[in-house]
Amino acid sequence: MLMSWLFLFIGIVLELGGTTCMKLSEGFSRILPSVAMILFYMSSLGMLTLALKHIPLNVAYAIWSGLGTLLVVVIGFVWFHEAVSLPKLASILLIILGVIGVRLSGT
């Protein structure tokens, strides 16, 4: 069971790499980030598949999408200097609360 959680979190990190490379690929005009994006996404989905062996789909996907969204927003703010606003921060908080709610509602 612990390995499934590890697979899930590795998958999230790989998905973040894929999303970051998507931005860096500039619409597939840069080859290295484009290839890296495909490899990161394939690897991340492989990790998610392994995680689903022992984690319920609704819990795994809520954590995958919620934590992934939160971390992509942080990467956008820090690395790509995207705008930070109160509505964005409030929306992220709601996503986090939703993920916590799904997890606490039972497996």
Secondary structure, 3 states (H helix, E strand, C coil): CHHHHHHHHHHHHHHHHHHHHHHHCCCCCCHHHHHHHHHHHHHHHHHHHHHCCCCCHHHHHHHHHHHHHHHHHHHHHHCCCCCCCHHHHHHHHHHHHHHHHHHHCCC
